[in-house]
């Protein structure tokens, strides 16, 4: 049974429950059809996550680093070069 988002099937490895806002592995969702924490069936793609959620996805669930790098919003500050006299 394939679960679909608003625009089609979920392709991300991790999604978020609309009710309890917890992260769910997409593989779990495909097998069971609902959130394992609250039983909700409304799911959305994740837009961001906390440091704790990042560590859980990266080291416990072993989510691909390429997926996690999509959320890297750290912008480098451009510092003007000054001439040293």
LINPE-V538023 format. One line per field, one symbol per residue. phi: phi as a letter, one per 20 degrees, with the letter a starting at -180 (. if undefined). A space follows every 10 residues. Layout:
phi: ???
//
This chain:
phi: .eedefdqff dffcccffee meecffffff fdnbffecnf deccfedabe fgffffffde elfggffffg efdfdfeedf fdfee
//
